[in-house]
């Protein structure tokens, strides 16, 4: 075995090592791109969160410490991305990063996962076309108030809450309610707020 190693030339061993390193980094780069779902963004030798990326000053090839490239390119980096999220992937090392300028996206990412898992079935329905059609139906149902001769304007937050409650009831639970109905009417022996208290 020792004679095999000594019979190989050092340039061949060095070339093989470099080739293996290049292949490993190419595979690592493609895995990093897959981890950020191939989102467009900044590409450097190292990412901001790697030791090498933090040690070298900001330049064309290294991001520098503290997310400097996103601050320096804040006017263009998100415009080049089709989403409100941009990525940072390192060619030679560092964990891939996703950065966003949207507070709504940050709230979803940083939100409490256990609460999201619990409400996923109810909240998941909001993205469907049915919710938009129910919103339009409820809105036009609210416009019937316009035909009344006179009415006392109730509390606006209460109306907004009632509107949201009816949308959740229709879209999330399949309970068809009309705007004229009182929220306190009984559904299987419980008022509507009691029903939602039981399910949450």
VODO-625454 format. One line per 10 residues: number of its first residue (from 1); for each residue x, y, z of N, C-alpha, C, CB. Coordinates in steps of 0.02 Angstrom, whole numbers, plus 50000, padded with zeros to 5 digits. Each point is the difference from the previous one (the first is absolute). Glycine has a CB too. Layout:
N
NUM = X,Y,Z,X,Y,Z,X,Y,Z,X,Y,Z ~ ... .
***
This chain:
200
1 = 50041,49941,50000,49959,50059,50000,50043,50062,50000,49910,49938,50060 ~ 50144,50062,49982,50043,50058,50004,50036,50011,49934,50014,49981,50123 ~ 50003,49965,49842,50035,50007,49936,49954,50030,49947,50073,49902,50030 ~ 49861,50085,49976,49953,50029,49952,49996,50076,50009,49934,49893,50001 ~ 50065,50130,50061,49997,50072,50013,50064,50034,49978,49923,49979,50097 ~ 50134,49990,49915,50063,50031,49981,50012,49997,49925,50046,49970,50111 ~ 49922,49981,49855,50010,49996,49928,49958,50053,49963,50024,49877,50012 ~ 49922,50148,50019,49960,50053,49968,50036,50066,50006,49893,49939,50027 ~ 50101,50100,49923,50034,50065,50002,49957,50050,50039,50057,49976,49889 ~ 49976,50070,50144,49965,50051,50039,49954,50044,49957,50096,49999,50080 .
11 = 49923,50019,49860,49954,50039,49959,49934,49963,49985,50099,50056,49950 ~ 49905,49878,50041,49939,49961,49987,49956,50000,50062,50061,49927,49916 ~ 49969,50062,50143,49962,50001,50063,49970,50069,50012,50075,49911,50046 ~ 49964,50140,49943,49976,50068,50010,49943,50017,49951,50114,50034,50042 ~ 49894,49946,49895,49948,50011,49950,49936,49963,50017,50089,50016,49915 ~ 49918,49922,50109,49941,49961,50020,49965,50033,50059,50055,49895,49958 ~ 49984,50128,50090,49971,50034,50058,49963,50063,49981,50091,49954,50070 ~ 49939,50086,49885,49967,50061,49977,49937,49984,49961,50111,50057,49994 ~ 49892,49891,49964,49940,49980,49963,49944,49978,50047,50074,49965,49904 ~ 49943,49995,50147,49949,49980,50049,49971,50060,50037,50059,49890,50013 .
21 = 49984,50158,50004,49976,50060,50034,49953,50041,49955,50107,50003,50066 ~ 49910,50003,49870,49957,50037,49953,49933,49965,49992,50102,50041,49939 ~ 49899,49893,50055,49937,49963,49992,49958,50007,50064,50055,49918,49921 ~ 49978,50076,50137,49963,50007,50063,49969,50069,50007,50078,49917,50053 ~ 49958,50135,49928,49973,50068,50005,49945,50012,49950,50111,50040,50040 ~ 49894,49930,49900,49946,50007,49951,49936,49967,50025,50085,50002,49907 ~ 49922,49939,50122,49942,49965,50028,49972,50040,50059,50046,49888,49963 ~ 49998,50139,50079,49978,50041,50057,49965,50063,49977,50094,49955,50066 ~ 49931,50076,49881,49968,50060,49974,49930,49985,49974,50113,50046,49969 ~ 49879,49899,49994,49934,49982,49974,49953,49981,50056,50053,49962,49894 .
31 = 49972,50007,50159,49958,49985,50058,49978,50065,50035,50059,49889,50015 ~ 49987,50159,49989,49982,50064,50030,49947,50036,49959,50115,50008,50049 ~ 49892,49989,49885,49949,50030,49956,49933,49966,50009,50089,50031,49918 ~ 49911,49903,50089,49937,49964,50011,49971,50019,50068,50041,49905,49928 ~ 50001,50107,50122,49975,50018,50067,49964,50067,49999,50094,49935,50050 ~ 49925,50110,49905,49966,50065,49995,49952,50001,49941,50099,50056,50052 ~ 49883,49886,49923,49951,49992,49945,50020,50039,49938,49912,49984,50085 ~ 50152,50020,49902,50027,50031,49939,49978,50073,49993,50002,49888,49946 ~ 49986,50146,50111,49981,50071,49997,50060,50041,49978,49914,49983,50091 ~ 50075,50069,49870,50055,50044,49981,50025,50039,50061,49954,50009,49883 .
41 = 50106,50014,50113,50028,50037,50055,50074,50012,49989,49915,49952,50078 ~ 50122,50054,49976,50071,50015,49998,50041,49936,50005,49979,50113,50051 ~ 50074,49883,49910,50045,49942,50000,50070,50024,50015,49927,49937,49917 ~ 50102,50036,50137,50067,50018,50021,50041,49936,50010,49957,50106,50055 ~ 50108,49904,49960,50041,49942,50017,49976,49969,50065,50098,50052,49941 ~ 49885,49990,50109,49975,49976,50065,49938,50041,50018,50117,49966,50037 ~ 49838,50005,50001,49941,50038,50022,50017,50041,50062,49924,49911,49952 ~ 50032,50134,50064,50009,50045,50057,50007,49962,50065,49936,50087,49939 ~ 50027,49858,50068,49998,49964,50063,50057,49949,50008,49878,50016,49998 ~ 50169,49982,49956,50058,49956,50007,50057,50038,50032,49964,49932,49899 .
51 = 50083,50031,50130,50058,50032,50032,50041,50038,49948,50002,49910,50088 ~ 50009,50059,49854,50039,50033,49948,49965,50063,49975,50048,49888,49966 ~ 49886,50109,50027,49963,50058,49977,50002,50057,50049,49926,49924,49937 ~ 50078,50060,50127,50003,50053,50051,50071,50027,50009,49904,49946,50058 ~ 50147,50014,49927,50069,50023,50009,50023,50048,49946,50023,49893,50057 ~ 49959,50092,49881,50023,50042,49945,49956,50062,49993,50044,49898,49941 ~ 49986,50158,50040,49960,50061,49992,49954,49994,49938,50091,50068,50055 ~ 49858,49974,49943,49952,49998,49945,50035,50019,49935,49906,50028,50079 ~ 50083,49931,49871,50027,50013,49933,49953,49968,49950,50121,50005,50043 ~ 49902,49992,49895,49960,49969,49948,49993,49925,50010,50038,50089,49921 .
61 = 50011,49881,50114,50002,49927,50008,49979,49976,50069,50090,50000,49917 ~ 49913,50043,50133,49980,49981,50068,49949,50051,50026,50113,49946,50021 ~ 49838,50030,50017,49947,50045,50022,50019,50045,50058,49921,49915,49962 ~ 50128,50065,50077,50016,50039,50060,49953,49982,50056,50044,50093,49928 ~ 49972,49931,50132,49959,49982,50058,49933,50037,50002,50105,49976,50062 ~ 49846,49993,49969,49938,50034,50017,49951,50014,49944,50065,50049,50085 ~ 49936,49914,49862,49950,50009,49948,50009,50065,49960,49923,49934,50069 ~ 50137,50091,49927,50013,50063,49965,49976,50000,49928,50097,50015,50073 ~ 49910,49931,49888,49980,50003,49930,49925,50013,49991,50093,49923,49974 ~ 49867,50051,50071,49928,50012,49993,49984,50073,50015,49976,49881,50031 .
71 = 50061,50149,50016,49989,50070,50014,50025,50043,49942,50008,49978,50124 ~ 50050,50006,49850,50028,50040,49946,49959,49994,49936,50114,49984,50050 ~ 49857,49958,49938,49960,49989,49939,49925,49999,50015,50095,49935,49952 ~ 49884,50099,50100,49930,49996,50022,49950,50025,49948,50040,50013,50115 ~ 49982,50030,49839,49954,50027,49950,49991,49953,49940,50033,50115,50037 ~ 50014,49839,49954,49996,49957,49941,49993,49926,50015,50067,50084,49943 ~ 49957,49893,50114,50002,49927,50012,49931,49969,50002,50106,50017,50064 ~ 49845,50018,49963,49932,49972,50003,49962,50011,49934,49999,50019,50123 ~ 50021,50031,49839,49968,50011,49935,50019,49945,49950,50000,50124,50022 ~ 50061,49850,49985,50022,49946,49956,49968,49934,50017,50108,50060,49986 .
81 = 49863,49934,50072,49967,49939,50021,49926,50005,49984,50085,49980,50092 ~ 49885,49966,49885,49929,50000,49985,49958,49997,50063,50024,49945,49891 ~ 50006,50038,50165,49965,49997,50064,50027,50055,50045,49981,49875,49988 ~ 49991,50129,50072,50025,50049,50048,50057,49971,50040,49886,50051,50007 ~ 50143,49896,49967,50055,49965,50034,50059,49998,49952,49920,49931,50071 ~ 50139,50081,49954,50061,49993,49960,50046,49951,50036,49990,50119,49954 ~ 50054,49850,50008,50043,49949,50029,50073,50022,49997,49919,49911,49967 ~ 50122,50057,50075,50072,50010,49999,50031,49930,50005,49994,50118,50053 ~ 50044,49864,49896,50031,49934,49998,50075,50009,49989,49894,49947,49954 ~ 50145,50014,50083,50073,50003,49993,50026,49946,49954,50006,50048,50114 .
91 = 50042,49971,49844,50030,49950,49955,50044,49952,50039,49998,50084,49907 ~ 50041,49942,50140,50048,49957,50035,49978,49979,50069,50088,50057,49936 ~ 49863,49976,50093,49979,49980,50066,49950,50047,50032,50109,49947,50013 ~ 49865,50031,50043,49951,50039,50036,49930,49975,49987,50076,50098,49995 ~ 49882,49908,50056,49931,49978,49994,49962,50047,49954,50004,49949,50115 ~ 49952,50025,49843,49960,50044,49957,49952,50041,50042,50009,49917,49905 ~ 49978,50145,50073,49957,50045,50037,49941,50023,49959,50099,50038,50065 ~ 49845,49973,49968,49943,50032,49970,49987,50064,50038,49949,49890,49962 ~ 50044,50165,50003,49986,50064,50032,49940,50031,49967,50122,50017,50029 ~ 49839,50020,50011,49939,50029,49974,49993,50072,50024,49945,49888,49998 .
101 = 50018,50152,49966,49985,50068,50021,49927,50007,50017,50092,50043,49928 ~ 49871,49902,50075,49928,50002,50014,49987,49982,50073,49976,49970,49880 ~ 49991,50074,50157,49984,49982,50070,49951,49942,50005,50021,50118,50030 ~ 49936,49874,49920,49952,49945,50001,50035,49933,49992,49913,50076,49952 ~ 50137,49921,50004,50038,49938,49991,50039,49985,50063,50008,50021,49876 ~ 50023,50031,50154,50038,49989,50062,49955,49975,50055,50080,50090,49966 ~ 49860,49937,50039,49953,49978,50052,49983,49927,49992,49954,50116,50007 ~ 50036,49861,49931,49984,49930,49989,50060,49955,50014,49917,50035,49914 ~ 50142,49987,50066,50060,49959,50011,50016,49996,50075,50044,50032,49887 ~ 49952,50024,50147,50020,50002,50070,49942,49984,50048,50086,50083,49969 .
111 = 49855,49904,50004,49942,49987,50041,50006,49934,50038,49932,50064,49920 ~ 50023,49927,50128,50001,49941,50041,49975,49941,49959,49981,50069,50104 ~ 50061,49883,49882,49983,49944,49956,49944,49957,50028,50118,50001,49958 ~ 49881,49988,50107,49948,49957,50028,49931,50031,49991,50082,49956,50083 ~ 49912,50109,49923,49936,50033,49989,49981,49995,49927,50022,50079,50095 ~ 50027,49930,49860,49986,49995,49928,49977,49929,49983,50085,50089,49976 ~ 49947,49860,50051,49979,49931,49986,49929,49987,50024,50119,49963,50010 ~ 49863,50067,50048,49934,49989,50027,49946,50032,49956,50050,49996,50115 ~ 49964,50063,49859,49950,50037,49961,50009,49991,49925,49994,50082,50092 ~ 50051,49873,49888,50016,49995,49929,49939,49981,49958,50116,49968,50031 .
121 = 49842,49988,49994,49941,49979,49961,49952,50059,49990,50012,49883,50045 ~ 49979,50157,50006,49955,50057,49994,50031,50055,49959,49950,49972,50110 ~ 50111,50047,49906,50033,50055,49966,50019,49981,49929,50043,50041,50110 ~ 49972,49895,49878,50020,49978,49934,49947,50014,49947,50069,49913,50053 ~ 49867,50086,49967,49947,50013,49952,49996,50071,49976,49939,49910,50054 ~ 50095,50136,49980,49996,50070,49981,50028,50012,49930,50008,50031,50121 ~ 50039,49928,49859,50033,50011,49935,49957,49979,49941,50108,49984,50058 ~ 49836,49985,49953,49961,49973,49945,49952,50052,49971,50010,49887,50051 ~ 49969,50100,49888,49954,50044,49965,49933,50005,50036,50056,49970,49893 ~ 49924,49977,50141,49936,50001,50036,49997,50057,50050,49992,49876,49985 .
131 = 50063,50138,50049,50001,50053,50049,49987,50067,49967,50079,49935,50071 ~ 49950,50076,49871,49989,50064,49966,49927,50006,49979,50119,50000,49960 ~ 49851,49947,50016,49930,50004,49980,49956,50010,50062,50023,49927,49900 ~ 49993,50040,50156,49961,50010,50061,50008,50071,50026,50013,49879,50028 ~ 50046,50150,49965,50010,50069,50021,49956,50047,49959,50118,49973,50033 ~ 49880,50016,49902,49957,50042,49958,49927,49991,50018,50084,49992,49908 ~ 49893,49946,50103,49930,49988,50019,49983,50035,50066,50003,49890,49939 ~ 50042,50103,50110,49987,50032,50065,50000,50075,49994,50052,49902,50058 ~ 49992,50125,49901,50003,50073,49990,49934,50025,49970,50125,49994,49986 ~ 49851,49972,49962,49938,50021,49969,49941,49988,50047,50048,49974,49887 .
141 = 49957,49977,50156,49948,49990,50051,50000,50058,50050,50011,49875,49987 ~ 50048,50151,50028,50005,50058,50044,49970,50062,49968,50103,49951,50051 ~ 49901,50055,49884,49975,50059,49965,49924,50007,50005,50097,49992,49923 ~ 49869,49955,50097,49927,50004,50008,49982,50051,50053,49989,49880,49964 ~ 50055,50132,50083,49988,50051,50051,49987,50068,49968,50073,49936,50079 ~ 49955,50074,49863,49993,50064,49966,49927,50017,49985,50112,49982,49950 ~ 49846,49968,50045,49930,50011,49983,49957,50017,50061,50015,49921,49905 ~ 50011,50072,50155,49963,50018,50061,49989,50076,50002,50049,49899,50061 ~ 49894,50121,49969,49987,50072,50006,50047,50032,50049,49880,49980,49972 ~ 50131,49987,50084,50046,50027,50050,50028,49942,50041,49937,50110,50005 .
151 = 50121,49899,50020,50030,49950,50044,50053,50034,50042,49977,49906,49917 ~ 50037,50064,50139,50051,50026,50045,50065,49966,49981,49916,50022,50095 ~ 50134,50019,49894,50065,49972,49980,50032,49967,50061,50015,50089,49910 ~ 49991,49845,50089,50031,49966,50058,50076,50009,49999,49905,49917,50001 ~ 50125,50049,50045,50073,50002,50007,50033,49970,49938,49989,49991,50126 ~ 50056,50047,49843,50032,49978,49938,50043,49937,50011,50001,50119,49960 ~ 50039,49877,50094,50037,49937,50011,49955,49940,50008,50090,50067,50053 ~ 49850,49943,49976,49953,49944,50007,49976,49977,49932,49965,50043,50113 ~ 50023,50004,49841,49978,49982,49933,50056,49964,49963,49921,50098,49997 ~ 50140,49927,50011,50057,49967,49967,50009,49930,50027,50055,50112,49984 .
161 = 49938,49880,50082,50005,49933,50030,49945,49954,49976,50054,50052,50099 ~ 49886,49975,49895,49944,49960,49976,50012,49978,49928,49921,50061,50077 ~ 50105,49985,49882,50015,49985,49930,50051,49942,49996,49976,50120,49968 ~ 50078,49886,50072,50052,49948,50000,49972,49934,50027,50088,50088,50015 ~ 49870,49916,50037,49970,49940,50028,49957,49964,49949,50001,50054,50112 ~ 49960,49983,49850,49957,49969,49950,50042,49969,49943,49909,50082,50028 ~ 50146,49952,49954,50043,49970,49948,50032,49936,50024,50022,50114,49956 ~ 50002,49885,50107,50028,49938,50027,49948,49946,50005,50084,50068,50063 ~ 49855,49951,49958,49947,49950,50006,49983,49969,49933,49954,50063,50099 ~ 50042,49980,49849,49982,49974,49934,50057,49961,49968,49922,50097,49986 .
171 = 50137,49933,50014,50056,49969,49964,50034,49945,50039,50017,50108,49944 ~ 49992,49901,50121,50037,49951,50039,49958,49942,50025,50073,50091,50031 ~ 49863,49923,49985,49959,49948,50032,49938,49982,49960,50042,50041,50108 ~ 49944,49994,49838,49943,49984,49958,49933,50019,50030,50066,49908,49957 ~ 49933,50137,50093,49938,50024,50030,49977,50061,49960,50032,49956,50116 ~ 49911,50038,49851,49975,50055,49958,49958,50046,50043,50000,49927,49897 ~ 50022,50134,50112,49966,50050,50039,49982,50060,49957,50061,49962,50104 ~ 49886,50072,49914,49982,50062,49966,50019,50059,50044,49905,49943,49939 ~ 50107,50114,50031,50021,50058,50038,49945,50024,50047,50074,50033,49905 ~ 49863,49956,50078,49945,50024,50041,49995,49960,50065,49939,50035,49897 .
181 = 50086,49903,50104,49995,49958,50059,50042,50029,50057,49980,49900,49928 ~ 49997,50088,50131,50037,50022,50059,50057,49951,50013,49896,50055,50049 ~ 50158,49970,49976,50057,49957,50016,49982,49954,50058,50080,50087,49958 ~ 49873,49933,50083,49983,49962,50059,49951,49944,49988,50021,50101,50063 ~ 49955,49887,49875,49953,49946,49988,50032,49933,50014,49941,50070,49914 ~ 50018,49883,50104,50025,49935,50021,50018,49956,49941,49931,50008,50103 ~ 50126,49957,49901,50020,49950,49952,50014,49937,50041,50049,50085,49916 ~ 49907,49866,50081,50006,49939,50039,50007,50014,50075,50052,49944,49901 ~ 49909,50103,50124,50000,50015,50071,50053,50049,50022,49956,49889,50015 ~ 50088,50134,49941,50052,50047,50018,49994,50063,49957,50076,49906,50035 .
191 = 49944,50151,49993,50003,50060,49959,50061,49994,49955,49942,50070,50089 ~ 50060,49971,49860,50056,49997,49952,50067,50014,50035,49922,50036,49909 ~ 50084,50016,50134,50064,50009,50035,50019,49940,50043,49978,50123,49999 ~ 49971,49844,50032,50015,49940,50040,50028,49944,49957,49909,50033,50080 ~ 50063,49960,49860,50025,49949,49953,50073,50011,49984,49885,49988,49951 ~ 50133,50074,50036,50070,50014,49983,50045,49995,50061,49962,50074,49908 ~ 50011,49939,50151,50039,49992,50061,50016,49926,50011,49947,50103,50049 ~ 50004,49854,49937,50010,49928,50009,50053,49973,49951,49881,49989,50040 ~ 50117,50034,49898,50047,49974,49950,50069,50028,50008,49906,49988,49923 ~ 50103,50068,50111,50067,50029,50007,50031,49984,50065,49968,50089,49926 .
***
